[in-house]
Amino acid sequence: MALLAFPRSLPLPFPPFYFFSPRPTPRPSFICSLSAGAGRTKSGSAILWFKHDLRLDDHPALVAAAETHRSLLPLYVFDHRILSRYSDEMLELVLFALEDLRNSLKEQGSNLMIRFGSAENVITELVKEVKATDVFVEEEVEYEMRQIVGVVKDTLETSSSLDGNPDIVMWRTPFYDVKNLKDLPASYNDFKKLKLLPTSPLPPVTLPNVETKLDWGPLPTFSDLKEFIKEKPGKGSWSLMKEMPAEAILKEKLSKPSGTNRNSLSVESIERRRLDKSVFVTRKGDVVAGGTNSLLNASAAYLRYLEGTARDDWQEVHERLRNAESRDGASFTSLFGPALCLGIISRRRVHYEAITYERERNAGFLSPFGYSAATVAAAADAVCCMEWFWLLALKSQLSNEGLYSVRIWRWRGHLIQYTVVGNEGPAIFLVHGFGAFLEHYRDNINGMAESGNRVWAITMLGFGKSEKPNVMYTELLWAELLRDFIIEVVGEPVHIVGNSIGGFFVAIVASLWPTLVKSIILINSAGDVIPGFSSQRFSNERGTSGAARLGAQLLLFYLKLNIRNIVKNFYPTKTKRADDWLINEMLRAVSSLLFEMYEHARTHIHTNLCAHSRNHKMLFSGTMIKYLCPLKKTDL
């Protein structure tokens, strides 16, 4: 277990976010091991702020607090800044998990305090009431969450109503025993070569008593929570856009509305499912929900898919597994991803259960040639990959490596890298092409910002150092990502720029959600963007054929052998710009996604992507292309 304890005199150990400028050196933090509290006299009170760790199982902060404090106050804050990032389904998952968490705490003689408001105000008031000496906070990698944690710390330090400033104790659940993030390899393949062994989950702990007469607060209903969110100023109809999938919009344009309700389960149906011990109790009913024990039971059913079962609850999991298996192993992320994102079950608990079952199947042995069941492989590989990208994201927030600072945004549970520069002026959003990443525009962002613009650049899902989950990648998936980024991160209509396949994606965004786009600039765009014409019908087929996979393998092999010469052709007078960093980043970015894109680079949608041309300005200017492409004019 790793605990990062910040003394009263030191701020959080991550630097402020300066873009395209030298970054300050992070201040040191203090590392406390799990055994640090062994033998110590318990004293004082502590607050444990639950955020994305909605569990008692395998919880390092609970273990540490139980060893060092006489009293522990578990707390969950319904903060609008956090809730606004969640979809309706995620809000449902939060409520189910909190209900289970409160019941589990009550079984141990404790409880879960529920509060509404800003986290900094709530925590400051509670610190004063219970005279807490420590506040335990899980470390985050998302930019917005890190900002909120920073505000909480600053408020505690500057509050005049407190007798003394409590320590902020940052903690994490270490999946691997990584001594130094600076030594973390730049690619997942190189990381796997280290053959690090995952750590084991922590045993249960007896919690200290809660010494308070404060009201614990009621757990809201889903309707109450939605009303609370609406009370705060937001983006209105923009937020509603996220609830309507791009595919549904296209189908409405192409055919008569079916009249079906996407929220297929009523409140009565949900309650009936809960009584039947179903774990698919959200309105959509397509992800595992509930508390930690429900997740553990569902994961046991998932792992044992090949054995069959007579249990109704396990049969339901097996049925959903089959429906969610859009590609090999994709069902695990689809079913369990949201719960893992909320920390209802830890990643290393999932890995531990998968490996334990694998040993059971093989008389206690693990084969060096792979797992014996596809479900074991899907679960173990998914959480190992999630942990790798979490470490990579954390490294980007704590280290000085890279061309410039990077922010992290979580989209549908996946970690996305982006950057922003500029403090005033129009909002410009840059989208890279195939095999690229946000550094695709490394020579343009500063110049555009200095010209009086605010510039965002993103590394899309599956590219660069953004997360690469095992999902079915489609042009509509990426379009929805760009849509949500504009709504959640930029917060206003943008001038959007897309190169190559990125041009195809931004054209879809402008067509389906025109209120988000002020103008669109396409640079050597891919896809069908001929006004008023499309020769293909809409298709739900998203599978990648064997021929496409073979073609992708051959293309990847060709690129590995020739990419250096290919890139140098773009720098005919300054070939040194095609350096090892650029070549390696391009190979790493393209290799894991090539199989999906080889098939999906074709146009699948039957819609007029340029129907917005009457309201939006489309530029194919040679001058703009020279300005926006990743080559400087002096480099040619």
C-alpha positions as CSV (number, residue, x, y, z in Angstrom):
1,M,0.0,0.0,0.0
2,A,1.2,3.5,-0.7
3,L,0.1,6.5,1.2
4,L,1.2,10.0,0.3
5,A,0.9,12.3,3.3
6,F,1.2,16.0,2.8
7,P,2.3,18.0,5.8
8,R,0.7,21.3,6.6
9,S,3.5,23.3,5.1
10,L,3.5,21.6,1.6
11,P,0.9,21.8,-1.2
12,L,-0.2,18.8,-3.2
13,P,2.7,17.2,-5.1
14,F,1.5,18.0,-8.6
15,P,2.5,21.2,-10.3
16,P,0.1,23.8,-11.7
17,F,-0.6,23.3,-15.4
18,Y,1.5,25.5,-17.6
19,F,1.3,24.7,-21.3
20,F,4.1,25.1,-23.7
21,S,6.3,26.6,-21.1
22,P,8.9,25.2,-18.6
23,R,7.1,23.2,-15.9
24,P,8.0,23.7,-12.2
25,T,9.6,20.9,-10.4
26,P,7.1,19.0,-8.2
27,R,7.6,19.4,-4.5
28,P,8.5,16.2,-2.6
29,S,5.9,14.1,-1.0
30,F,6.2,11.7,1.9
31,I,5.5,8.0,1.4
32,C,4.0,6.0,4.3
33,S,3.8,2.2,4.1
34,L,1.0,0.1,5.3
35,S,3.0,-0.9,8.4
36,A,3.6,2.7,9.3
37,G,0.8,2.7,11.9
38,A,1.7,-0.7,13.4
39,G,2.2,-0.4,17.1
40,R,1.3,3.3,17.2
41,T,-1.1,4.7,19.7
42,K,-4.4,5.5,18.1
43,S,-5.3,9.2,18.5
44,G,-7.5,11.8,17.0
45,S,-10.3,11.6,14.4
46,A,-10.0,11.3,10.6
47,I,-12.3,11.8,7.6
48,L,-12.3,9.5,4.7
49,W,-13.7,11.2,1.6
50,F,-15.1,8.6,-0.8
51,K,-15.0,9.5,-4.5
52,H,-14.1,6.8,-7.0
53,D,-13.4,4.2,-4.3
54,L,-17.0,3.1,-3.3
55,R,-16.0,0.0,-1.4
56,L,-14.7,-1.4,1.9
57,D,-12.9,-4.3,0.2
58,D,-9.2,-3.8,-0.6
59,H,-9.2,-0.2,0.6
60,P,-5.8,1.0,1.7
61,A,-7.0,4.2,3.3
62,L,-9.5,2.3,5.6
63,V,-6.6,0.0,6.7
64,A,-4.4,3.0,7.5
65,A,-7.1,5.0,9.2
66,A,-8.1,2.0,11.4
67,E,-4.5,1.5,12.5
68,T,-3.9,5.2,13.5
69,H,-7.1,6.8,14.5
70,R,-9.7,6.3,17.3
71,S,-12.5,7.6,15.2
72,L,-13.2,7.6,11.4
73,L,-15.9,9.5,9.6
74,P,-16.7,8.0,6.2
75,L,-18.1,10.8,3.9
76,Y,-19.6,11.1,0.4
77,V,-20.2,14.5,-1.0
78,F,-22.7,15.1,-3.9
79,D,-20.7,17.9,-5.5
80,H,-22.2,19.3,-8.7
81,R,-18.7,19.5,-10.3
82,I,-18.3,15.8,-9.9
83,L,-21.8,14.7,-10.7
84,S,-22.0,16.8,-13.9
85,R,-19.3,14.5,-15.4
86,Y,-21.6,11.4,-15.0
87,S,-24.2,10.0,-17.4
88,D,-27.6,9.1,-16.1
89,E,-26.5,5.4,-15.9
90,M,-23.4,6.3,-13.9
91,L,-25.5,8.3,-11.5
92,E,-27.6,5.2,-11.0
93,L,-24.5,3.2,-10.3
94,V,-23.4,5.7,-7.8
95,L,-26.6,5.5,-5.9
96,F,-26.7,1.7,-5.9
97,A,-23.1,1.6,-4.7
98,L,-23.6,4.1,-1.9
99,E,-26.6,2.3,-0.6
100,D,-24.5,-0.9,-0.4
101,L,-21.6,1.0,1.1
102,R,-23.8,2.5,3.8
103,N,-25.3,-0.9,4.7
104,S,-21.8,-2.4,4.9
105,L,-20.5,0.3,7.1
106,K,-23.6,0.0,9.4
107,E,-22.8,-3.7,9.8
108,Q,-19.4,-2.7,11.3
109,G,-21.0,-0.2,13.7
110,S,-20.2,2.8,11.4
111,N,-22.2,4.8,8.8
112,L,-21.8,6.8,5.7
113,M,-22.3,10.6,6.0
114,I,-24.1,12.1,3.0
115,R,-23.8,15.8,2.2
116,F,-24.6,18.0,-0.7
117,G,-22.6,21.0,-1.8
118,S,-19.0,21.9,-2.7
119,A,-16.5,19.4,-1.3
120,E,-14.3,22.1,0.2
121,N,-17.1,23.7,2.2
122,V,-18.5,20.4,3.4
123,I,-15.1,18.9,4.4
124,T,-14.0,22.1,6.2
125,E,-17.2,22.2,8.2
126,L,-16.9,18.5,9.2
127,V,-13.2,18.9,10.1
128,K,-14.3,21.6,12.5
129,E,-17.2,19.5,13.9
130,V,-15.2,16.3,14.6
131,K,-11.8,17.9,15.1
132,A,-10.3,15.8,12.4
133,T,-6.5,15.7,12.2
134,D,-6.3,13.8,8.8
135,V,-8.5,13.7,5.7
136,F,-7.9,10.7,3.5
137,V,-8.3,11.4,-0.2
138,E,-7.7,9.0,-3.1
139,E,-5.2,10.3,-5.6
140,E,-6.7,11.3,-9.0
141,V,-5.3,11.6,-12.5
142,E,-8.1,13.6,-14.1
143,Y,-7.4,17.3,-14.3
144,E,-10.8,18.5,-13.0
145,M,-10.7,16.1,-10.1
146,R,-7.1,17.1,-9.2
147,Q,-8.3,20.7,-9.3
148,I,-11.1,20.0,-6.8
149,V,-8.7,18.2,-4.5
150,G,-6.4,21.2,-4.7
151,V,-9.2,23.6,-3.8
152,V,-10.1,21.4,-0.8
153,K,-6.6,21.5,0.5
154,D,-6.2,25.2,0.0
155,T,-9.5,25.9,1.8
156,L,-8.4,23.8,4.8
157,E,-5.1,25.6,4.9
158,T,-6.6,29.1,4.8
159,S,-9.7,28.6,6.9
160,S,-9.7,30.8,10.0
161,S,-12.4,28.8,11.7
162,L,-10.1,25.7,12.3
163,D,-7.9,25.3,15.3
164,G,-5.3,23.6,13.2
165,N,-4.9,22.6,9.6
166,P,-5.5,18.8,9.1
167,D,-3.1,16.8,7.0
168,I,-4.3,15.7,3.5
169,V,-3.4,12.0,3.2
170,M,-3.3,11.0,-0.5
171,W,-3.5,7.3,-1.2
172,R,-3.7,4.9,-4.0
173,T,-4.3,1.1,-4.5
174,P,-1.0,-0.1,-6.0
175,F,-1.6,-2.7,-8.6
176,Y,2.1,-3.1,-9.3
177,D,5.0,-2.4,-7.1
178,V,6.4,0.5,-9.2
179,K,9.2,2.2,-7.3
180,N,9.6,5.2,-9.5
181,L,7.2,6.4,-12.2
182,K,10.1,8.1,-14.0
183,D,11.3,4.6,-14.9
184,L,7.9,3.6,-16.4
185,P,8.5,2.5,-20.0
186,A,6.9,4.5,-22.8
187,S,5.0,1.6,-24.3
188,Y,2.7,-1.2,-22.9
189,N,4.7,-3.9,-24.7
190,D,7.9,-2.7,-23.0
191,F,6.1,-2.5,-19.7
192,K,5.0,-6.1,-20.0
193,K,8.6,-7.2,-20.5
194,L,9.3,-6.1,-17.0
195,K,7.1,-9.0,-15.8
196,L,6.0,-7.2,-12.7
197,L,3.8,-9.2,-10.4
198,P,0.5,-7.7,-9.3
199,T,0.1,-7.1,-5.6
200,S,-2.5,-8.9,-3.5
201,P,-5.7,-7.3,-2.2
202,L,-5.8,-6.2,1.4
203,P,-7.6,-8.3,4.0
204,P,-10.8,-6.9,5.7
205,V,-10.3,-4.5,8.5
206,T,-12.2,-3.6,11.7
207,L,-13.2,0.0,11.5
208,P,-12.9,2.4,14.4
209,N,-15.9,3.9,16.1
210,V,-17.6,7.1,14.9
211,E,-17.8,9.7,17.6
212,T,-20.3,12.2,16.3
213,K,-23.9,13.2,16.9
214,L,-24.2,14.8,13.5
215,D,-27.1,13.9,11.1
216,W,-25.8,11.3,8.7
217,G,-28.0,12.6,5.9
218,P,-30.5,10.7,3.6
219,L,-29.4,9.0,0.4
220,P,-31.2,10.7,-2.4
221,T,-33.3,9.0,-5.1
222,F,-32.4,9.3,-8.7
223,S,-35.1,11.9,-9.3
224,D,-33.8,14.0,-6.4
225,L,-30.3,13.8,-7.7
226,K,-31.4,14.9,-11.2
227,E,-33.2,17.9,-9.6
228,F,-30.1,18.8,-7.6
229,I,-28.0,18.8,-10.8
230,K,-30.5,21.0,-12.6
231,E,-30.4,23.6,-9.8
232,K,-26.9,24.5,-10.7
233,P,-26.2,26.6,-13.8
234,G,-25.2,24.3,-16.6
235,K,-25.1,23.9,-20.4
236,G,-28.8,23.2,-20.7
237,S,-29.7,21.4,-23.9
238,W,-26.0,20.7,-24.5
239,S,-26.0,18.1,-21.7
240,L,-29.0,16.4,-23.3
241,M,-27.0,15.9,-26.5
242,K,-24.8,13.4,-24.7
243,E,-27.8,11.2,-23.9
244,M,-28.7,10.7,-27.6
245,P,-26.3,8.3,-29.4
246,A,-25.1,9.4,-32.8
247,E,-26.4,6.2,-34.3
248,A,-29.9,6.9,-33.0
249,I,-29.8,10.4,-34.6
250,L,-28.9,8.9,-37.9
251,K,-31.6,6.2,-37.7
252,E,-34.2,8.9,-37.0
253,K,-33.0,10.8,-40.0
254,L,-33.2,7.8,-42.2
255,S,-36.4,6.1,-41.0
256,K,-39.5,6.8,-39.1
257,P,-39.1,6.9,-35.3
258,S,-39.7,3.5,-33.8
259,G,-41.5,4.9,-30.8
260,T,-39.6,2.7,-28.3
261,N,-38.3,4.1,-25.1
262,R,-34.5,3.9,-24.7
263,N,-35.0,3.7,-20.9
264,S,-36.6,0.3,-21.2
265,L,-36.9,-0.5,-17.5
266,S,-39.4,1.3,-15.2
267,V,-38.9,1.9,-11.5
268,E,-41.1,-1.1,-10.8
269,S,-39.0,-3.3,-13.2
270,I,-35.8,-2.2,-11.5
271,E,-37.1,-3.0,-8.0
272,R,-38.3,-6.4,-9.3
273,R,-34.9,-7.1,-10.7
274,R,-33.3,-6.2,-7.4
275,L,-35.6,-8.6,-5.6
276,D,-34.6,-11.3,-8.1
277,K,-30.9,-10.6,-7.2
278,S,-30.2,-9.3,-10.6
279,V,-27.1,-7.1,-11.0
280,F,-28.5,-5.4,-14.1
281,V,-30.7,-3.0,-12.3
282,T,-30.1,0.3,-14.1
283,R,-32.7,1.7,-16.5
284,K,-30.8,0.6,-19.5
285,G,-29.9,-2.7,-17.8
286,D,-26.7,-3.4,-19.7
287,V,-24.0,-2.9,-17.1
288,V,-23.3,-4.6,-13.8
289,A,-24.5,-2.5,-10.8
290,G,-24.7,-2.8,-7.1
291,G,-22.2,-3.1,-4.3
292,T,-18.9,-4.9,-4.0
293,N,-20.4,-8.3,-3.2
294,S,-22.7,-8.1,-6.2
295,L,-19.7,-7.3,-8.4
296,L,-17.7,-10.2,-7.0
297,N,-20.6,-12.6,-7.6
298,A,-21.1,-11.3,-11.2
299,S,-17.4,-11.5,-11.9
300,A,-17.4,-15.1,-10.6
301,A,-20.2,-15.9,-13.0
302,Y,-18.4,-14.2,-15.9
303,L,-15.2,-16.1,-15.3
304,R,-17.0,-19.4,-15.1
305,Y,-18.9,-18.9,-18.4
306,L,-17.6,-22.1,-20.0
307,E,-18.8,-24.2,-17.1
308,G,-22.5,-23.4,-17.5
309,T,-24.8,-23.0,-14.5
310,A,-28.3,-23.6,-13.2
311,R,-28.3,-20.4,-11.2
312,D,-30.6,-17.8,-12.6
313,D,-28.4,-14.8,-11.6
314,W,-25.4,-16.4,-13.3
315,Q,-27.4,-17.3,-16.4
316,E,-28.3,-13.7,-16.7
317,V,-24.6,-12.7,-16.6
318,H,-23.8,-15.3,-19.3
319,E,-26.6,-14.0,-21.5
320,R,-25.3,-10.4,-21.2
321,L,-21.8,-11.6,-21.8
322,R,-22.9,-13.1,-25.2
323,N,-24.7,-9.9,-26.2
324,A,-21.7,-7.7,-25.2
325,E,-19.0,-9.7,-26.9
326,S,-18.8,-7.4,-30.0
327,R,-15.2,-8.6,-30.4
328,D,-13.0,-11.0,-28.5
329,G,-12.8,-10.0,-24.8
330,A,-14.8,-6.8,-25.2
331,S,-17.7,-8.0,-23.0
332,F,-15.7,-7.6,-19.7
333,T,-15.1,-3.9,-20.2
334,S,-18.6,-3.3,-21.5
335,L,-20.2,-5.0,-18.4
336,F,-17.8,-4.1,-15.6
337,G,-16.0,-1.0,-16.8
338,P,-18.4,1.6,-15.2
339,A,-18.2,-0.2,-11.8
340,L,-14.4,-0.3,-12.0
341,C,-14.4,3.4,-12.8
342,L,-16.3,4.1,-9.6
343,G,-14.1,1.8,-7.6
344,I,-16.9,-0.4,-6.4
345,I,-14.4,-3.2,-6.9
346,S,-10.6,-2.7,-7.2
347,R,-8.7,-3.6,-10.3
348,R,-6.3,-5.8,-8.4
349,R,-9.3,-7.6,-6.8
350,V,-10.5,-8.5,-10.2
351,H,-7.1,-9.7,-11.2
352,Y,-6.7,-11.7,-8.0
353,E,-10.1,-13.5,-8.6
354,A,-9.3,-14.2,-12.2
355,I,-5.9,-15.7,-11.4
356,T,-7.4,-17.7,-8.4
357,Y,-9.9,-19.2,-10.8
358,E,-7.3,-20.0,-13.4
359,R,-5.3,-21.9,-10.8
360,E,-8.4,-23.8,-9.8
361,R,-8.8,-24.9,-13.4
362,N,-5.2,-26.0,-13.7
363,A,-4.5,-27.8,-10.4
364,G,-2.8,-24.8,-8.9
365,F,-0.6,-24.0,-11.9
366,L,-0.4,-21.1,-14.3
367,S,0.6,-21.9,-17.9
368,P,3.4,-19.8,-19.4
369,F,1.5,-20.0,-22.7
370,G,-1.6,-18.0,-21.7
371,Y,-4.9,-18.5,-19.9
372,S,-7.1,-21.5,-20.3
373,A,-10.3,-19.6,-20.5
374,A,-11.2,-16.6,-22.7
375,T,-13.1,-15.0,-19.8
376,V,-10.0,-15.1,-17.6
377,A,-7.9,-13.6,-20.3
378,A,-10.5,-10.8,-20.9
379,A,-10.8,-9.9,-17.2
380,A,-7.0,-10.1,-16.4
381,D,-5.9,-8.3,-19.6
382,A,-8.5,-5.5,-19.1
383,V,-7.5,-4.5,-15.6
384,C,-3.8,-4.8,-16.3
385,C,-4.3,-2.5,-19.3
386,M,-6.4,-0.1,-17.2
387,E,-3.7,0.1,-14.6
388,W,-1.0,0.7,-17.1
389,F,-2.8,3.7,-18.6
390,W,-3.6,5.0,-15.1
391,L,0.1,4.9,-14.3
392,L,0.9,6.5,-17.6
393,A,-1.6,9.3,-16.9
394,L,-0.2,9.8,-13.4
395,K,3.3,10.0,-14.7
396,S,2.2,12.7,-17.1
397,Q,0.9,14.8,-14.2
398,L,3.9,14.4,-11.9
399,S,6.9,14.4,-14.2
400,N,8.6,17.0,-16.4
401,E,8.9,14.7,-19.4
402,G,7.3,15.3,-22.8
403,L,7.2,18.3,-25.0
404,Y,4.7,20.1,-22.7
405,S,2.2,19.5,-20.0
406,V,-0.8,17.3,-20.5
407,R,-4.2,17.2,-18.9
408,I,-6.3,14.1,-18.4
409,W,-10.0,13.9,-19.1
410,R,-12.1,10.8,-18.3
411,W,-14.6,9.8,-21.0
412,R,-16.9,6.9,-20.4
413,G,-14.4,5.6,-17.9
414,H,-11.4,5.9,-20.2
415,L,-8.4,8.3,-19.8
416,I,-8.0,10.8,-22.6
417,Q,-5.0,13.1,-23.0
418,Y,-5.4,16.7,-24.1
419,T,-3.7,20.1,-23.8
420,V,-4.8,23.7,-23.9
421,V,-3.0,27.0,-24.4
422,G,-4.2,30.6,-24.5
423,N,-6.3,32.7,-22.1
424,E,-8.6,34.7,-24.4
425,G,-10.0,34.7,-27.9
426,P,-12.0,32.3,-30.0
427,A,-12.0,28.6,-29.1
428,I,-10.1,26.4,-31.6
429,F,-10.2,22.6,-31.3
430,L,-7.5,20.6,-33.2
431,V,-8.2,16.9,-34.1
432,H,-5.3,14.8,-35.4
433,G,-5.3,12.1,-38.1
434,F,-4.7,8.4,-38.2
435,G,-1.6,7.1,-36.4
436,A,-1.1,10.5,-34.7
437,F,-1.8,12.3,-31.4
438,L,-2.1,15.8,-30.0
439,E,1.6,16.5,-30.8
440,H,0.6,16.3,-34.4
441,Y,0.0,20.1,-34.0
442,R,3.2,20.7,-31.9
443,D,4.4,23.5,-34.2
444,N,1.1,25.2,-34.5
445,I,-0.5,25.5,-31.1
446,N,1.7,28.2,-29.7
447,G,1.5,30.3,-32.9
448,M,-2.3,30.1,-32.9
449,A,-2.5,31.0,-29.2
450,E,-0.2,34.0,-29.7
451,S,-2.5,35.2,-32.4
452,G,-5.3,35.7,-29.9
453,N,-6.9,32.2,-29.7
454,R,-7.6,29.6,-27.1
455,V,-6.4,26.3,-28.5
456,W,-7.3,22.7,-27.5
457,A,-5.7,19.6,-28.9
458,I,-6.7,16.1,-28.1
459,T,-5.3,12.6,-28.4
460,M,-8.4,10.5,-29.3
461,L,-9.4,7.2,-27.7
462,G,-7.1,4.4,-28.9
463,F,-4.4,6.7,-30.2
464,G,-1.1,7.9,-28.7
465,K,-1.0,7.8,-24.9
466,S,-4.8,8.0,-24.5
467,E,-6.4,4.8,-23.2
468,K,-6.9,1.9,-25.7
469,P,-9.8,-0.2,-24.3
470,N,-11.0,-3.3,-25.9
471,V,-14.1,-1.8,-27.6
472,M,-15.5,-1.7,-31.0
473,Y,-14.0,1.5,-32.6
474,T,-16.2,3.2,-35.1
475,E,-16.4,6.7,-36.6
476,L,-19.5,7.4,-34.5
477,L,-17.7,6.5,-31.3
478,W,-15.0,9.0,-32.1
479,A,-17.5,11.6,-33.1
480,E,-19.3,11.2,-29.8
481,L,-16.0,11.6,-28.0
482,L,-15.4,14.9,-29.8
483,R,-18.9,16.0,-29.0
484,D,-18.6,15.3,-25.3
485,F,-15.2,17.0,-25.2
486,I,-16.6,20.2,-26.6
487,I,-19.5,20.1,-24.1
488,E,-17.6,19.0,-20.9
489,V,-14.1,20.5,-21.4
490,V,-14.3,23.5,-23.8
491,G,-17.8,24.5,-22.8
492,E,-18.6,26.6,-25.8
493,P,-18.9,26.3,-29.6
494,V,-15.6,25.8,-31.4
495,H,-13.8,26.4,-34.6
496,I,-12.9,22.7,-35.2
497,V,-10.0,21.5,-37.3
498,G,-9.6,17.9,-38.5
499,N,-6.7,16.3,-40.5
500,S,-7.1,13.0,-42.4
501,I,-9.4,10.7,-40.6
502,G,-9.8,13.4,-38.0
503,G,-11.4,15.5,-40.7
504,F,-14.0,12.8,-41.2
505,F,-14.8,12.7,-37.5
506,V,-15.2,16.5,-37.2
507,A,-17.5,16.6,-40.3
508,I,-19.8,14.1,-38.5
509,V,-19.8,16.3,-35.4
510,A,-20.7,19.4,-37.4
511,S,-23.4,17.5,-39.2
512,L,-25.1,15.9,-36.2
513,W,-24.6,18.6,-33.6
514,P,-24.2,21.9,-35.5
515,T,-24.8,24.1,-32.4
516,L,-21.4,23.0,-31.1
517,V,-19.5,24.1,-34.2
518,K,-18.8,27.7,-35.4
519,S,-16.7,26.6,-38.4
520,I,-15.0,23.5,-39.7
521,I,-11.6,23.2,-41.4
522,L,-10.8,20.0,-43.1
523,I,-7.2,19.2,-44.0
524,N,-6.7,16.3,-46.5
525,S,-9.9,14.9,-45.0
526,A,-10.8,11.2,-45.2
527,G,-14.4,9.9,-45.6
528,D,-17.4,10.7,-47.8
529,V,-17.9,14.5,-47.5
530,I,-19.4,15.2,-51.0
531,P,-22.3,17.6,-50.5
532,G,-25.7,16.0,-51.2
533,F,-24.4,12.6,-52.1
534,S,-23.8,9.3,-50.3
535,S,-23.8,6.0,-52.1
536,Q,-23.9,3.8,-49.0
537,R,-26.7,2.9,-46.7
538,F,-26.5,3.0,-42.9
539,S,-25.2,-0.3,-41.6
540,N,-24.9,-1.8,-38.1
541,E,-22.2,-4.1,-39.2
542,R,-19.0,-3.3,-37.3
543,G,-17.1,-6.6,-37.4
544,T,-13.6,-6.8,-38.7
545,S,-13.1,-9.6,-41.3
546,G,-10.2,-12.0,-41.4
547,A,-9.0,-10.4,-44.6
548,A,-9.0,-7.0,-43.0
549,R,-7.0,-8.3,-40.0
550,L,-4.5,-9.9,-42.3
551,G,-4.2,-6.7,-44.3
552,A,-3.7,-4.7,-41.1
553,Q,-0.9,-7.0,-40.1
554,L,0.8,-6.7,-43.4
555,L,0.4,-2.9,-43.3
556,L,1.8,-2.7,-39.8
557,F,4.8,-4.8,-40.8
558,Y,5.3,-2.5,-43.9
559,L,5.1,0.6,-41.7
560,K,7.6,-0.7,-39.2
561,L,10.1,-1.2,-41.9
562,N,9.5,1.9,-43.9
563,I,7.9,4.6,-41.7
564,R,11.2,6.4,-41.2
565,N,11.7,6.9,-45.0
566,I,8.0,7.7,-45.4
567,V,8.1,10.5,-42.8
568,K,11.4,11.9,-44.1
569,N,9.6,12.5,-47.4
570,F,7.5,15.1,-45.6
571,Y,10.7,16.9,-44.4
572,P,12.8,16.9,-47.6
573,T,15.2,19.7,-46.5
574,K,15.2,19.0,-42.7
575,T,15.2,15.2,-42.4
576,K,16.4,15.4,-38.8
577,R,12.9,16.5,-37.7
578,A,11.9,12.9,-38.5
579,D,13.7,11.9,-35.3
580,D,13.5,8.7,-33.2
581,W,10.9,10.3,-30.9
582,L,8.5,11.0,-33.7
583,I,9.0,7.6,-35.4
584,N,8.6,5.7,-32.1
585,E,5.5,7.7,-31.1
586,M,3.9,7.1,-34.5
587,L,4.5,3.4,-34.4
588,R,3.2,3.0,-30.9
589,A,0.2,5.1,-31.7
590,V,-0.8,3.2,-34.8
591,S,0.0,-0.4,-33.9
592,S,-2.7,-1.1,-31.3
593,L,-5.4,0.5,-33.4
594,L,-4.6,-0.6,-36.9
595,F,-6.8,-3.7,-36.9
596,E,-9.9,-1.6,-36.1
597,M,-9.2,1.3,-38.4
598,Y,-8.3,-0.8,-41.4
599,E,-11.9,-1.9,-41.6
600,H,-13.7,1.2,-40.3
601,A,-11.8,3.8,-42.3
602,R,-14.6,3.3,-45.0
603,T,-17.7,5.4,-44.7
604,H,-20.5,3.5,-42.9
605,I,-23.1,6.2,-42.5
606,H,-25.7,7.3,-44.9
607,T,-26.0,11.0,-44.2
608,N,-25.1,14.3,-45.8
609,L,-22.0,15.3,-43.7
610,C,-21.9,18.7,-45.4
611,A,-25.6,19.6,-44.9
612,H,-24.3,22.1,-42.4
613,S,-22.5,24.1,-45.0
614,R,-25.2,26.7,-45.2
615,N,-24.6,27.6,-41.5
616,H,-21.0,26.8,-41.1
617,K,-17.9,28.0,-43.0
618,M,-15.8,25.1,-44.5
619,L,-12.3,26.0,-45.4
620,F,-10.0,24.1,-47.7
621,S,-7.5,26.9,-47.9
622,G,-3.9,26.2,-49.0
623,T,-2.8,29.0,-46.6
624,M,-4.7,27.4,-43.7
625,I,-3.3,24.0,-44.5
626,K,0.3,25.3,-44.5
627,Y,-0.5,27.0,-41.2
628,L,-2.2,24.1,-39.5
629,C,-0.3,21.1,-40.7
630,P,2.5,19.8,-38.4
631,L,5.3,21.1,-40.7
632,K,6.7,24.6,-40.6
633,K,7.1,26.3,-43.9
634,T,10.8,26.7,-43.1
635,D,11.1,23.0,-42.7
636,L,10.3,22.1,-46.3
